[in-house]
C-alpha cells in the first residue's frame, strides 16, 4: 500500500472511532449507537435520535464540540463579511447551539437560517429558541427550514448567503454507503447558495490528508484552507474554509438576496417566535 493511501485509511479509522464514541455517549444503548452510525443519511434515524434526546425536554446536542469552542472564530469571521445584514446558513443543524449562539451573540444584524431534514430536531430547536435570551442586535432573525441538505436548490436561490456552516453534516454523509457522492452534492450545493466571495466553513475531526483531497475534488478546484480549531477530549478538530469564486458574469435571475423559501412566516425575530 502506498504511503499516501495508508495515511488516508489511518485518518478514516480515527474518524470512525471518534464518531463511535460520540454516538455511544449520546445514546442510551450500544445497539442504537450502531444503528445511528450506519444509517446517518436516513431521516427516520435522526427523528428517533432526537426523540430520545428530547424525551425529558428540548436540549442542545452538538457533535464534535459545542458553540463555545468556536464562538470567537465565528464572530471574527462575521467581522470580515460585507457591511449590512449578514445571511448565515447552518446546514444539517440538528439541535446544535451553533446557529442559535451566533444569532444571540452577534453585535451585527444577522439572518440565520437553520436547516435540517428532521422535524423532531427543528421542533426542539424552535423551543430552545423561545427559551433563549433575545439577540444582541435587536433586528437579527432566525428561521428554521425543513429540507434535505443535499438538495439546497429546492429551498434557496443561488447567492443567498454570505456564510454557510457545516459541523458534522458532511461527515455523517461520508459514513454511509453512497456517502461520497451525496457528500459531494452537499459541498456543491453549499457553494452554489453562497454569494460571490462568500465562505463555506466546514468543521470536522477528519485529518487534512483525507479531507483536503475530497474537498478540492468536490469543489471543482476551489481553493481550500485548513485551520486546526483545537483539541477536545483528546481529539483534534479542523476548520476547512472554501471561498466562492467571483464569476465572470452573474445571472441576475439567480442572485436573489432573499433566496427561495425565505418566507416571512419562517422568520424568528427578537421575540423568539417561529
N, C-alpha and C positions, 0 to 999 in steps of 0.2 A: 504494500500500500504506500502511495506517495506521501511525503511529509505533509503537504497541504491538505490532502484528503483525510489523513489521520487526525489533523488538528480540527477539521470540521466535525468529524464524528465525536471527538472528545468534547468539543463545545456543545454539541447537541445533547450528549449524555448528561452533561452538567445541567443543562436547561431542564431536561425531563426530571431529574432528581429534585430540582428546586420546585417545579410545578407540583410534583407529587407531595412534597412537604406542605405546600400551600393548600392544596386540595384536602389533604388529610386533616390539617389543622382547622379548616373551615367547615368540615363535615362531621356529622355525628357517627358515621360508620365508615370502615375501610371499604366496604362494598360500594357505598355511594361515592366515595372518593375515586375509586377505579372507574365507575360509570361516568363520572364527570370528566375524568382525564381522557377518555376515549370517545366522548360524544360532545365535545365542546362547541361544535358547529350547529348543534340542534337546539331549536327554541325551547322544546319541552324540557330539555336537560336544565337549562337556566331557569325556567319557570319553577321547576321543582327545587332547585338550589335556593332561589330567593324566597320561595315559600317557607322552606325550612329555616333559612337565616332570619326571616322576619316573623316567625311564629310568636315570639314574645314582644313584637313591636318593631317598627321600622328602625333599621340601623345601617350605618355605613359599612361597606365591605370593600377593601382595596387589595387587589393582587399586588404582589411585589413589595410595595411600600405605600405609605399614606401621603396625603397632600402636604403635610408639614415638611416632608423630606425634600420637596422640590418647590416649595412656595416661593423662595427667594429667586430661584432660576426663572420661574414662570412670570413673576411680577417684573423681573428685569427684562424678560423677553417682550412683555407688553409695552415697556418704555420705548422699545425700538420700532414699534408699529406706527403707521401714519397717524396724524392727529385726528380727532373726532372719535365717534363711536367705533370701538373695535369689535369685530364679529368673530366669535370663537366657536369651534365645533369640538365637542368631546365625543369621539366616535366609539361605540361599544361601551357606554358609560357605566352600565350596571347601577350599583348604588355607591359608586366611588365618591369621595369627597372632593375630587379634583375640580370639576366644573363649579360646584357649589361654593368651594373655597375661593376660587377666583372671583366669582360673582359677588361674594360677600366682602372680600378684602381689597379689591382693586380701587385705587383712588380715581381712576379714569372711567368714563362711561363704557360699559360693555353690553353686548348682547351675546349671551352664552346659550348655545343650542346643545342639549344633551340628547344623544340618540342611542337607542338600544332596541333590539327586537323582542325583548321580554316584557310583556305587560306588567308582570308582577314587580320587576325591577323598577320600572317607571312609576308604578303606584307608590312604592316605598320611597323613591326619590322625591316625589311630589310632597309626601307627608313630611319628610325631613326638611324640605324647603319651607313648608309652612311653619315649622318649629325653629327655623334658623333666624338669627338676628337680621335686620334689614341690611341691604348692601351699603357699602361705604359711599358709593356715588348714588344719589337718590334717583337718577334716571336709568340705572342699569336694569336689565331684564334677563330673565332666564326662561327658556322654553324647552319642553320635552317633546321628542318625536319618536313615535313607534315605527321603526323601519329597519331594514336589513343593511348593515354597514357595507356589504359588498355591492349594494345597488343604490348608491348615493344619488345617482342621476334621477332616480324616481322621486326624490324628495327635494333636492336642491339644484339650482341652476349653476352653471359654470361661474367661477369668480365670486362666490357668495361669502367667502370667509378670508380673514387675514391670517388666522392661525387654526390649525387642526391638531388636536391632541389624541394620541393613541397610546394608552397604557395597558398592554396585555392583550389587546384585541387581535393584532396580527399574530402574536404568539399562540393564542388559542386556535386560530385557523391552521397554523403550521403543524399543530398536533394531530390533525385529522387526515383521513385517507386522501382526500382531494385538497389537502391544505395548501400546498404551494401555489396551485392555480387560483384558488379563492383568495389567498393572501395577496397575490399579485393584483387581482381585481380590486381589493381593498386599497392598496397603495395607489393604483392608477386613479381610482375614484376620489381619494383624498386630494391628490394633486389637481384633479380637474376642478374641484369646488373651491380651490384656492385662487385668490386674486393674484395677478402678476406681482411677483416679489413676496408673496405670502409664504408661510412656512408650515411644513408638516413636522411635528416633533413627536417622535416615537420612543417610548420608554420600554426597555427590555432587559432581561438578565442574560440574553444571548451574547456570547463573545463576538467582538467585531470581526474576527476571522471568518465567522459563519454569517453574520447578519449583513455586513457591508456588501459582499458579492451578490446576495439576494436582492438587497435594496437597489443597487446600481442597475441590475438587470430589470427589476420590476418597474423602476422609474424611467427606463429608457434613456439612460445616460445622464440623468440629473445628478449634479454633484451632491454627495452625502458627506456630512461631517459628523464626528462622534465625540462625545464628552462623557467621561466617567462621572456619573452622578454621585456615587458613594457606595458604601458598604452597609447593608442592613442584615442583621442576623447572620453575618459571615458570607453573604452573597454579594457579588459585585453587580451594580446596575449601571446601565448606559443610556444616554440620550442621543438618538440618531436624528439629525436635522436635515430635511430636504427643502430646498427653496424653489418655488415655482418660477421658472424662467420667464422673462419678458418675451412674448411672442412678437413676430414681425408685424402682425396685424391682429386686431381683436374683433370678434364677431359681436356687434353690439346687441344682437338679439339674445346672446348667451350671457352677456355681462350684466345680469340683474343684481344690483346691490342687495336686494332683499332676499333673492333666491326663491325658487319654487317651494311651496309648502310652509313658508313662514307666515302664517295667518294670525290675525290679531288675537283670535281665541286661544292660540298656543302660548301667548306671551305670559310671562310672570313678572310683575313689577315689584316695587318696594313692599307692597302688602303681602307678598309671598303666595298669591293665589294663582293657580294654573287654570 
